[in-house]
Amino acid sequence: MAYVPVPKDLTKVKTKVAFNLTKRQLICFGGGGLVGVPAYLLARGPVGSTGAMFLMLGIMLPAFLMAMYEKDGLPFEKVVRNIIRTRFLSTVEQALKELFSFDVDVALLLPEERDAYARQSAAPAAAGGDVNKYTFERFVVGSTNRFAYTAAKNVAEEPGGSYNPLFIYGQSGLGKTHLLHAIANKVRHDHPGFRIMYVQSEDFVNELIGNLRRGIDMQGFREKYRQVDLFLMDDVQFIAGKDSSEEELFHTFNTLYEQKKQVAFTSDRPPHEMLRLEQRLKTRFEQGLSADIQPPDYETRVALLKNKALERGISLPDPVLSYVAENITSNVRQIEGVVNKIMAFQELMGAQVDVDTTIRAVRDILRAKENFLPSAETIIQEVARFYDMDASAVTGQSQNKEISTARNVAMYIIREMTQLSLAEIGQQFGGRHHSTVLNSINRVEKMMKAQPELMEIIRDITNAVNSAY
């Protein structure tokens, strides 16, 4: 786990602090840190320097008296921590948000807890979250994913070998992330000393942007991602078109590859279809092994259902397996959701698991699949998120070129993904006339013919809209 330097103005506090950018935590060690850092932050924020001085007295005096007279004999620093947690922590976190422009959790550690925390922080980076369940043994192999599975297993057994980099691509929900975590877990088991970095591309981009905006030295960021033995990036397609992120990833890749460290990526498309991606990154993605994953066939869907049901301690009759496998065809996540729904019906309603119960349990899933229509509001939000602007700007009156392009794209996608009329779409954009909406849609269609990159942008936004449901 890598730590970036504490921002310069925060180091004025004469205490030991660590700022974990990845987890967005501020860690304060010992008595001085427990009081000094929160008081300093409050002086910068809601209460001002005078209020912070009184705050320190308000913490220290009761803590001193409680430590002196409490029957439990609590240590002074523990009393201080209890007072800050119960009375001032929310205010401190608000001050941090004002200082850094995002939410930061505050960890208040006693001196004796510091060593344990340091040991935990120095451990090799994990693949994030509860990922031990993602192993090769639990991956259901079928004809549509066997090649990707075999390639990932080979990489895990021989990291930095023949298949470097490994590039796995396919639609969402087919097991790409499972394979990345399986590689990490296998390597961690076989090579306990290996430093492993798993990161989602959006987190990589956001961390980089955060560093640049706050003027933080980039050396810590680069060391975090380049001083590893195994580098895994999920959904790398989101890097495309982001110049600074592409530049950092390019040099990160080169550094790791030259040191014969294993690199693996996942994406929803092959490299040659990532039209906004720099050519030099495309060629590096393609120089190793690319493996695609397709939606599971009928036999694999049945095997997946059996596997997910066994994991939850239930047995599904063959007619139920057949019904679900025939009707849920898109991805593994939907199949898992169906099993969860059937189990809930069995546990909460005491219903026997048969085809009739299954039809009732998954009726809403099937209906949503058949009649799925996103809202215009969701599409506008996703367009605004992609172009990094407020949704009100997209629907507003600004004639700024980038905002106008985003607005036109939003109108086009709403027309494609919903059943709204031109007039109804116009109402979503401040009451614009239907002819204005039609002109915007026609403009996007012409631009797509001249600029293939725009087709990819619309595809990305459309995928994001679908993932929102």
PEVENRA-V470752 format. One record per backbone hydrogen bond with DSSP energy under -1.0 kcal/mol. NH is the residue of the N-H (numbers start at 0). CO is the residue of the C=O. Records with the same first field share a line. If there is no record, write none. Layout:
NH = CO + CO
This chain:
3 = 18
9 = 6
10 = 6
12 = 9
14 = 12
17 = 26
19 = 24
23 = 19
24 = 19
25 = 104
26 = 17
27 = 106
28 = 15
29 = 108
32 = 28
33 = 29
34 = 30
35 = 31
36 = 32
38 = 34
39 = 35
40 = 36
41 = 37
42 = 38
43 = 39
44 = 40
46 = 41
47 = 41
51 = 47
52 = 48
53 = 49
54 = 50
55 = 51
56 = 52
57 = 53
58 = 54
59 = 55
60 = 56
62 = 58
63 = 59
64 = 60
65 = 61
66 = 62
67 = 63
68 = 64
69 = 65
78 = 74
79 = 75
80 = 76
81 = 77
82 = 78
83 = 79
84 = 80
85 = 81
86 = 82
87 = 83
88 = 83
91 = 87
92 = 88
93 = 89
94 = 90
95 = 91
96 = 92
97 = 93
98 = 94
99 = 95
100 = 96
104 = 23
106 = 25
108 = 27
112 = 109
113 = 110
116 = 112
117 = 113
118 = 114
119 = 115
120 = 116
121 = 117
130 = 128
133 = 130
134 = 132
144 = 141
145 = 141
148 = 144
149 = 145
150 = 146
151 = 147
152 = 148
153 = 149
154 = 150
155 = 151
156 = 152
157 = 153
160 = 157
163 = 161
165 = 262
166 = 288
167 = 264
168 = 290
169 = 266
178 = 174
179 = 175
180 = 176
181 = 177
182 = 178
183 = 179
184 = 180
185 = 181
186 = 182
187 = 183
188 = 184
189 = 185
190 = 186
193 = 190
196 = 229
198 = 231
200 = 233
203 = 199
204 = 200
205 = 201
206 = 202
207 = 203
208 = 204
209 = 205
210 = 206
211 = 207
212 = 208
213 = 209
215 = 210
221 = 217
222 = 218
223 = 219
224 = 220
225 = 221
226 = 222
228 = 194
229 = 194
230 = 261
231 = 196
232 = 263
233 = 198
235 = 265
237 = 234
238 = 235
241 = 238
245 = 241
246 = 242
247 = 243
248 = 244
249 = 245
250 = 246
251 = 247
252 = 248
253 = 249
254 = 250
255 = 251
256 = 252
257 = 253
258 = 254
259 = 256
260 = 255
261 = 228
263 = 230
264 = 165
265 = 232
266 = 167
272 = 269
273 = 270
274 = 272
276 = 273
281 = 277
282 = 278
283 = 279
284 = 280
285 = 281
288 = 164
290 = 166
292 = 168
293 = 143
300 = 296
301 = 297
302 = 298
303 = 299
304 = 300
305 = 301
306 = 302
307 = 303
308 = 304
309 = 305
310 = 306
311 = 307
312 = 309
313 = 308
320 = 316
321 = 317
322 = 318
323 = 319
324 = 320
325 = 321
326 = 322
327 = 323
331 = 172
334 = 330
335 = 331
336 = 332
337 = 333
338 = 334
339 = 335
340 = 336
341 = 337
342 = 338
343 = 339
344 = 340
345 = 341
346 = 342
347 = 343
348 = 344
350 = 344
353 = 351
357 = 353
358 = 354
359 = 355
360 = 356
361 = 357
365 = 361
366 = 362
367 = 363
368 = 364
369 = 365
370 = 366
378 = 374
379 = 375
380 = 376
381 = 377
382 = 378
383 = 379
384 = 380
385 = 381
386 = 382
388 = 383
392 = 389
393 = 389
394 = 390
403 = 399
404 = 400
405 = 401
406 = 402
407 = 403
408 = 404
409 = 405
410 = 406
411 = 407
412 = 408
413 = 409
414 = 410
415 = 411
416 = 412
417 = 413
424 = 420
425 = 421
426 = 422
428 = 425
430 = 425
431 = 425
436 = 432
437 = 433
438 = 434
439 = 435
440 = 436
441 = 437
442 = 438
443 = 439
444 = 440
445 = 441
446 = 442
447 = 443
448 = 444
449 = 445
450 = 446
453 = 450
455 = 451
456 = 452
457 = 453
458 = 454
459 = 455
460 = 456
461 = 457
462 = 458
463 = 459
464 = 460
465 = 461
466 = 462
468 = 465
